């Protein structure tokens, strides 16, 4: 034992002298997270057992099959580990490496690299990923800070958190603080590049139509933020512009659209919202950029629909807060965004949203009221969508809701509806956050009333009911509407609500600090929807009408429920 101690001491002295010689300090921090959840009715619909049903049941955490029950349980147990290592050479230079292990679903068998598998008996969880890897440095003799590498970039928000852009992404961020009142930050992010490969069987045709392998397949975003801070008042105007290559999401063949890089193809009926996806978040990205009702998952829809030009996306926003009238706090976000396709205007998407928040700070908690409005589809698919586009709709920490949107901010979206954006809806709500009557115990209570801003006519297209569907398809150069016969079609963004549909949600989240480094949270959630059940909307359609071979039953709604218990050890 003494020899072992002596050996370890010698090794530590050697490592210590090496670190000293390099003048680098290493700092390590991380978390272990465990979640145990009971979930039911996450699609808000009941399964009836027929393909022609509008209904779809998603028993567990969002993945389901149309017309049938999900084969997995409503109970889920999983864990995730995050380790972050920081190498600090000086105040002017450091590097950060962030590893993530899991999520591991307990009992789930799976292959190497499968994110929520490898939790079964005697398996070795090898799903280890590099979440972030970047360096921070200052330009010598200046206050200009540079961060380059894979990093987290969020659009600013003083209300509920980022909605347009909030992900880990490769890029460069430059920030400069002029004084205590004025700062500026600019970034370039490369979301995708060099992923398009011409199909082997049709390489010549592919290259003639779409260009050679790796051509026109980059997705680059450029952002500018100007934070302004004064006594009792903060405001941040910001903007984002992106160029999206026509081959960014294109599959490897002109004759097939399935696969992990389908060409601007979104299939809301797919559990991931994107045909063949599941290995990355391209499904979430494309689902946020295209109209939710577009599908080209058939051969005929490909003709005359070759995209050859870059799409242009841009957003302009203003967010701020007023704290001068303490203990009152007022905050807002206003954002407008647009995605334009020069050679396919029916794929355009543009719109806006507005958030308003008012809070009053008390000794025992912070009560507040809020409202929001997001523009919705106008019912004319030939001119694209009027819902504001988003780059990322999977932010797991949207403070508007811990159920209806992306679920808990702990492990991920497994205990929510799978999206953090709330475009195409309006609502009012109230909350009391950080309530505390017992030491080390806090509660947050939320109640939200939600309505849709999408045209009721669009629901008819979504269910394939209009008799003039063929004429509309012809007008869209072969684009085929999604006859999904389901209600939950918003590509991971929650239910698609029209102006005649409503919902109510209530959540209670309680956090207890067991130790300084160990927290336990209990999350309770409930959601109920009221849908227009008329035959022209989500109601039943008769057999043989509107081109349906069999009768389409109406949406049979069910309440959604959640009870989640999680533990988080931080160091």
C-alpha positions in Angstrom: 0.0 0.0 0.0 2.9 2.4 0.9 4.5 1.6 -2.5 1.3 2.4 -4.3 0.9 5.7 -2.4 4.5 6.6 -3.2 4.0 5.8 -6.9 0.9 7.9 -7.1 2.6 10.8 -5.3 5.5 10.6 -7.7 3.2 10.6 -10.7 1.3 13.6 -9.4 4.6 15.5 -8.9 5.6 14.7 -12.5 2.2 15.9 -13.8 2.3 18.9 -11.6 5.7 19.9 -12.8 4.6 19.5 -16.4 1.5 21.6 -15.9 3.7 24.2 -14.2 6.1 24.2 -17.1 3.3 24.8 -19.5 1.7 27.4 -17.2 -1.7 26.0 -17.8 -4.4 25.5 -15.1 -7.0 22.7 -15.7 -10.5 23.2 -14.4 -13.1 20.4 -14.5 -16.8 20.6 -13.9 -19.8 18.6 -14.9 -23.1 17.0 -14.1 -24.8 13.6 -13.6 -28.5 13.7 -14.4 -31.1 11.0 -13.8 -34.8 11.2 -14.9 -37.8 9.0 -14.1 -40.9 10.0 -16.0 -44.5 8.8 -16.4 -45.9 10.3 -19.6 -49.3 9.8 -21.3 -51.1 11.3 -24.3 -48.2 13.3 -25.8 -49.9 13.4 -29.2 -53.1 14.6 -27.5 -55.0 12.0 -29.6 -56.2 8.5 -29.3 -55.2 5.6 -31.6 -58.1 3.8 -33.3 -56.1 1.1 -35.1 -56.7 2.1 -38.7 -54.4 3.8 -41.2 -57.2 6.0 -42.4 -57.5 7.5 -38.9 -56.6 11.1 -38.3 -55.5 9.9 -34.8 -52.0 9.2 -33.8 -50.9 7.9 -30.4 -47.4 8.7 -29.0 -47.3 6.9 -25.8 -43.8 7.6 -24.7 -41.8 10.6 -25.6 -43.0 11.7 -29.0 -42.2 8.8 -31.2 -45.3 7.0 -32.6 -46.9 5.4 -35.6 -50.0 6.6 -37.3 -53.0 4.4 -36.7 -51.4 2.3 -34.0 -50.1 2.3 -30.5 -46.4 2.9 -29.8 -44.8 -0.3 -28.6 -42.9 1.3 -25.8 -43.9 2.0 -22.3 -45.2 5.3 -20.9 -42.5 5.1 -18.2 -39.0 6.1 -19.0 -35.8 6.0 -16.9 -32.6 7.5 -18.3 -29.4 9.2 -17.4 -26.9 11.6 -18.9 -23.4 12.7 -17.9 -21.6 15.9 -19.0 -17.9 16.6 -18.3 -16.3 20.0 -19.2 -12.6 20.5 -19.1 -11.1 24.0 -19.3 -7.4 24.6 -19.9 -6.5 28.2 -18.8 -3.2 29.5 -19.9 -3.9 33.1 -18.8 -6.7 35.7 -18.6 -6.2 36.1 -22.4 -6.2 32.5 -23.5 -8.1 29.4 -22.6 -9.6 26.3 -24.2 -12.8 24.3 -23.4 -13.8 20.7 -24.2 -17.3 19.5 -23.3 -18.1 15.8 -23.4 -21.6 14.3 -23.2 -22.4 10.7 -22.4 -25.9 9.5 -23.1 -28.8 9.8 -23.0 -29.0 6.2 -21.8 -32.5 4.8 -21.5 -32.4 2.2 -18.9 -33.0 -1.3 -20.3 -32.7 -0.2 -23.9 -30.6 -2.4 -26.2 -28.9 -0.7 -29.1 -25.9 -0.4 -31.4 -22.7 1.6 -31.0 -23.3 5.3 -31.0 -27.0 5.1 -30.6 -27.8 8.0 -28.3 -30.5 6.6 -26.1 -29.5 3.0 -26.2 -26.8 0.9 -24.5 -28.7 0.9 -21.2 -29.5 -2.8 -21.2 -28.0 -5.6 -19.1 -24.2 -5.9 -19.5 -24.0 -3.3 -22.2 -21.3 -0.7 -22.3 -22.6 2.7 -23.0 -20.3 4.0 -25.7 -22.4 6.9 -26.9 -19.9 9.6 -26.0 -19.9 12.8 -28.0 -18.0 16.1 -28.1 -20.6 18.7 -27.5 -18.4 21.7 -27.5 -14.7 22.3 -28.3 -13.5 25.9 -28.6 -10.8 28.4 -27.5 -11.2 31.9 -26.1 -8.5 34.5 -26.7 -8.1 38.3 -26.8 -6.4 40.1 -29.6 -3.1 41.4 -28.0 -3.4 44.8 -26.4 -7.1 45.1 -27.1 -10.4 44.2 -25.5 -11.5 42.3 -28.6 -12.4 38.7 -27.6 -12.5 35.8 -30.0 -14.2 32.5 -29.5 -13.7 29.9 -32.2 -14.7 26.3 -32.4 -17.8 24.2 -31.7 -19.8 26.3 -29.2 -23.2 27.3 -27.9 -24.8 30.3 -29.7 -28.2 31.6 -28.6 -30.2 34.5 -29.9 -30.8 37.0 -27.0 -34.0 37.1 -25.1 -35.3 38.8 -22.0 -38.5 36.8 -21.8 -38.5 33.0 -22.3 -35.2 32.2 -24.0 -33.9 31.7 -27.5 -36.4 30.6 -30.2 -34.8 31.3 -33.6 -31.3 30.1 -33.0 -30.1 28.2 -29.9 -27.7 25.3 -30.5 -24.1 24.0 -30.4 -22.6 24.9 -33.7 -19.2 25.4 -35.3 -18.2 29.0 -35.8 -16.4 32.1 -34.7 -17.7 34.8 -32.4 -16.1 38.2 -31.9 -17.2 40.5 -29.1 -16.1 43.9 -28.0 -17.1 46.0 -25.0 -16.8 49.8 -25.7 -17.9 50.8 -22.2 -20.3 49.8 -19.4 -23.2 50.8 -21.7 -22.4 49.5 -25.2 -21.1 46.2 -26.4 -21.2 44.5 -29.8 -20.9 40.9 -30.9 -20.7 39.3 -34.4 -20.5 35.7 -35.4 -20.2 33.4 -38.4 -21.6 29.9 -37.9 -21.3 27.0 -40.4 -24.2 24.7 -39.8 -23.7 22.3 -42.7 -21.2 21.8 -45.5 -19.9 19.1 -47.8 -22.6 16.6 -46.9 -24.0 16.2 -50.4 -22.7 13.2 -52.3 -23.9 12.4 -55.9 -25.6 9.0 -56.2 -23.3 6.3 -57.6 -26.0 4.9 -59.9 -26.9 8.4 -61.3 -23.7 10.3 -60.8 -23.7 11.9 -64.2 -27.4 13.0 -64.0 -26.9 14.1 -60.4 -23.9 16.3 -61.2 -25.6 17.7 -64.3 -28.7 18.7 -62.3 -27.3 19.5 -58.9 -23.5 20.0 -59.4 -20.6 17.8 -58.3 -20.3 16.2 -54.9 -20.0 18.8 -52.3 -21.4 21.6 -54.5 -23.9 24.2 -53.2 -24.5 22.3 -50.0 -23.3 24.9 -47.4 -25.5 26.5 -44.8 -23.8 29.6 -43.3 -25.3 32.0 -40.9 -24.0 35.5 -39.9 -25.2 37.4 -36.8 -24.8 40.8 -35.2 -25.9 41.8 -31.7 -25.6 45.2 -30.0 -26.3 44.9 -26.3 -27.1 48.3 -24.7 -27.3 48.5 -20.9 -28.3 51.5 -18.8 -29.6 52.1 -15.3 -32.9 50.3 -15.1 -33.1 49.6 -18.8 -31.5 47.1 -21.2 -32.2 46.5 -24.9 -30.5 44.4 -27.5 -31.2 44.8 -31.2 -29.9 41.8 -33.2 -30.0 40.4 -36.7 -29.2 37.1 -38.4 -28.8 36.3 -42.1 -28.1 32.9 -43.7 -27.4 31.4 -47.1 -28.8 27.9 -47.5 -27.5 25.9 -50.5 -29.9 24.0 -52.7 -28.0 20.7 -51.9 -27.8 21.3 -48.2 -30.4 18.7 -47.4 -30.4 16.8 -50.7 -30.3 13.0 -50.8 -27.6 11.1 -52.7 -29.9 10.3 -55.6 -32.4 12.2 -57.8 -34.7 9.3 -57.7 -35.0 8.8 -53.9 -35.8 11.4 -51.3 -35.4 9.2 -48.2 -32.2 9.1 -46.3 -30.5 11.4 -43.7 -30.0 14.3 -46.2 -33.3 14.5 -48.1 -33.6 17.4 -50.4 -35.7 20.0 -48.8 -38.2 17.3 -47.9 -40.1 17.3 -44.8 -42.4 14.5 -43.7 -44.4 15.6 -40.6 -45.8 12.0 -40.4 -42.3 10.8 -39.5 -41.5 10.8 -35.8 -38.4 12.9 -36.5 -40.3 15.2 -38.9 -37.7 14.4 -41.6 -37.6 11.2 -43.7 -34.8 8.8 -42.7 -33.3 11.3 -40.1 -32.5 10.6 -36.5 -28.7 10.9 -36.4 -28.6 14.7 -36.1 -30.9 17.6 -36.0 -31.4 18.3 -39.7 -35.0 17.3 -39.3 -35.6 19.9 -36.7 -33.8 22.5 -38.8 -35.7 21.8 -42.1 -39.0 21.5 -40.2 -38.4 25.1 -38.9 -37.5 26.5 -42.3 -40.2 25.0 -44.5 -44.0 25.2 -44.4 -45.2 22.4 -42.1 -47.6 21.0 -44.8 -45.0 20.4 -47.5 -44.2 16.8 -48.5 -42.3 15.5 -51.5 -42.1 11.9 -50.4 -43.1 10.5 -53.8 -41.5 10.2 -57.2 -43.9 12.5 -59.1 -43.3 15.4 -56.8 -39.7 15.5 -57.8 -40.3 16.5 -61.5 -39.9 20.2 -62.2 -38.9 20.8 -58.7 -35.1 20.8 -58.9 -33.7 23.6 -56.7 -30.7 25.3 -58.2 -30.3 28.6 -56.3 -29.4 29.5 -52.7 -32.3 30.3 -50.3 -31.9 33.4 -48.3 -33.0 33.5 -44.7 -32.9 36.5 -42.4 -34.3 37.7 -39.0 -34.4 41.1 -37.3 -35.3 41.4 -33.6 -35.4 43.7 -30.6 -35.5 42.4 -27.1 -35.3 44.3 -23.8 -36.3 44.8 -20.2 -37.2 47.6 -17.8 -36.2 47.3 -14.2 -36.2 51.0 -13.2 -39.6 50.7 -11.4 -38.3 48.1 -8.9 -39.8 45.7 -7.8 -41.6 45.6 -11.2 -39.9 44.1 -14.2 -41.1 44.4 -17.8 -39.7 42.6 -20.7 -40.4 42.0 -24.4 -39.2 40.2 -27.6 -40.2 41.1 -31.1 -38.8 39.1 -34.0 -39.5 39.0 -37.8 -38.0 36.4 -40.0 -38.1 35.3 -43.7 -36.8 32.4 -45.8 -37.0 33.0 -49.6 -36.5 30.4 -52.4 -35.9 32.1 -55.8 -37.0 29.0 -57.7 -39.7 27.6 -55.4 -41.8 30.4 -53.9 -44.3 27.9 -52.5 -41.6 26.9 -50.1 -41.1 30.4 -48.7 -41.8 31.1 -45.1 -42.1 34.4 -43.3 -43.7 35.7 -40.2 -43.3 37.4 -36.8 -43.9 36.9 -33.1 -44.2 39.2 -30.0 -43.7 38.3 -26.3 -44.7 40.6 -23.4 -43.9 39.9 -19.8 -44.6 41.7 -16.5 -43.3 40.6 -13.1 -43.4 41.8 -9.5 -40.8 40.6 -7.1 -41.9 39.6 -3.6 -39.9 38.1 -0.7 -41.4 34.7 -1.2 -41.6 34.5 -5.0 -42.0 36.4 -8.3 -45.5 36.5 -9.7 -46.0 37.5 -13.3 -48.3 37.7 -16.3 -47.4 37.4 -20.0 -48.8 37.1 -23.5 -47.6 36.2 -26.9 -48.7 36.3 -30.5 -47.1 34.5 -33.5 -48.3 34.9 -37.1 -50.0 31.9 -38.6 -50.6 30.3 -42.0 -53.2 32.2 -44.2 -54.7 29.1 -45.8 -53.1 29.7 -49.3 -50.3 27.2 -49.6 -49.2 28.6 -53.0 -47.6 31.6 -51.3 -45.8 29.6 -48.7 -46.2 29.8 -44.9 -46.8 32.8 -42.7 -45.4 31.2 -39.6 -42.1 32.7 -38.6 -39.2 30.4 -39.6 -36.8 29.1 -37.0 -33.3 27.5 -37.3 -33.5 25.5 -34.2 -36.7 24.4 -32.5 -35.3 22.0 -29.9 -34.0 24.3 -27.2 -34.7 22.4 -24.0 -34.9 25.4 -21.7 -37.9 27.5 -22.9 -39.2 29.2 -19.8 -42.7 29.6 -21.2 -43.4 26.0 -20.5 -41.7 22.8 -19.3 -44.3 20.5 -20.9 -46.2 21.8 -23.9 -42.9 22.8 -25.6 -39.7 21.0 -25.2 -40.1 19.5 -21.7 -37.7 19.6 -18.8 -34.4 21.5 -19.1 -32.6 18.5 -17.7 -32.0 15.6 -20.1 -33.9 16.8 -23.1 -37.2 16.8 -24.9 -38.3 13.3 -23.9 -40.9 14.6 -21.5 -42.4 17.3 -23.7 -43.9 17.7 -27.2 -40.6 18.0 -28.9 -40.2 21.6 -29.9 -39.4 24.9 -28.2 -40.9 27.3 -30.7 -44.5 28.6 -30.4 -44.9 30.2 -33.8 -48.5 29.9 -35.2 -50.0 30.4 -31.7 -51.2 33.1 -29.4 -51.7 32.9 -25.7 -51.9 34.4 -22.3 -50.5 33.0 -19.1 -49.6 33.5 -15.5 -46.8 32.1 -13.4 -45.3 32.4 -9.9 -41.6 31.5 -10.1 -39.1 30.8 -7.3 -41.8 30.4 -4.7 -40.1 29.4 -1.4 -41.7 28.9 2.0 -39.3 26.2 3.2 -35.5 26.5 3.1 -33.9 24.9 0.0 -37.3 24.2 -1.6 -38.6 26.3 -4.5 -41.7 26.0 -6.7 -42.7 27.4 -10.1 -46.4 27.3 -11.1 -47.5 28.1 -14.6 -51.0 28.2 -16.3 -51.2 28.9 -20.1 -54.2 29.4 -22.3 -53.2 28.8 -25.9 -54.9 29.5 -29.2 -53.9 29.0 -32.8 -53.3 31.7 -35.5 -53.3 29.3 -38.5 -56.2 29.4 -41.0 -58.8 26.7 -40.5 -58.6 26.0 -44.3 -55.0 24.7 -43.7 -56.3 21.9 -41.5 -58.4 20.7 -44.5 -55.3 20.5 -46.6 -53.4 18.7 -43.9 -56.0 16.0 -43.7 -56.4 15.7 -47.4 -60.1 16.6 -47.4 -60.5 19.3 -50.0 -62.0 18.2 -53.3 -59.8 20.6 -55.2 -56.6 19.1 -53.9 -55.4 18.0 -57.3 -55.8 21.5 -58.7 -53.8 23.0 -55.8 -51.1 20.4 -56.2 -50.8 21.3 -59.9 -50.5 24.9 -59.1 -47.5 24.1 -56.8 -45.5 22.4 -59.6 -46.0 18.9 -58.3 -45.6 19.5 -54.6 -47.9 17.1 -52.8 -49.7 18.0 -49.6 -49.2 15.8 -46.6 -52.3 13.6 -46.3 -51.1 12.7 -42.9 -54.6 12.3 -41.4 -53.3 13.5 -38.1 -53.5 16.5 -35.9 -49.9 16.6 -34.5 -48.1 17.7 -37.6 -45.9 20.6 -36.6 -42.6 18.9 -37.1 -41.6 18.6 -33.5 -43.1 22.0 -32.6 -46.2 20.7 -30.9 -49.9 20.6 -32.0 -50.9 22.5 -35.2 -53.6 24.8 -33.9 -56.0 26.8 -36.1 -58.0 29.9 -35.1 -60.8 27.6 -34.0 -58.6 25.4 -31.7 -57.6 26.0 -28.1 -55.6 24.4 -25.4 -54.9 24.9 -21.7 -51.8 23.8 -19.8 -50.8 23.8 -16.2 -47.4 22.8 -14.7 -45.9 22.8 -11.2 -42.1 22.3 -10.9 -40.5 21.9 -7.5 -36.8 21.9 -6.8 -35.3 20.7 -3.5 -31.6 21.2 -2.8 -30.6 18.0 -1.0 -26.9 19.1 -0.7 -25.0 22.0 -2.2 -24.2 19.9 -5.2 -27.3 17.7 -5.4 -30.8 18.8 -6.5 -34.0 16.9 -6.9 -36.9 18.2 -9.0 -40.5 17.0 -9.3 -42.3 18.2 -12.5 -46.1 17.8 -12.9 -47.9 18.7 -16.1 -51.4 18.6 -17.6 -52.7 19.7 -21.0 -56.1 19.7 -22.6 -57.2 20.7 -26.1 -60.5 21.8 -27.7 -60.5 21.1 -31.4 -63.1 22.1 -34.1 -64.6 18.7 -34.8 -66.7 19.8 -37.8 -66.3 17.7 -41.0 -64.6 20.6 -42.7 -61.9 20.7 -40.0 -60.6 17.9 -37.8 -63.9 15.9 -37.8 -64.8 12.7 -39.7 -64.9 12.4 -43.5 -67.2 10.0 -45.3 -65.7 7.1 -47.2 -65.1 7.8 -50.9 -65.2 11.5 -50.5 -62.3 13.9 -51.1 -60.3 11.1 -52.6 -60.2 8.9 -49.5 -60.6 5.2 -50.1 -61.8 4.7 -46.5 -63.6 6.8 -44.0 -61.4 9.1 -42.0 -62.4 9.2 -38.4 -62.3 12.5 -36.6 -59.6 13.4 -34.1 -60.3 11.8 -30.8 -58.5 13.9 -28.3 -57.0 12.9 -25.0 -55.4 14.8 -22.1 -51.7 14.8 -21.8 -50.1 14.1 -18.4 -46.6 14.2 -17.0 -45.0 13.3 -13.7 -41.2 13.5 -13.8 -38.7 13.1 -11.0 -35.1 13.9 -11.7 -31.8 14.2 -9.8 -28.9 16.4 -10.8 -25.4 16.2 -9.2 -23.2 19.2 -10.2 -19.6 19.7 -9.4 
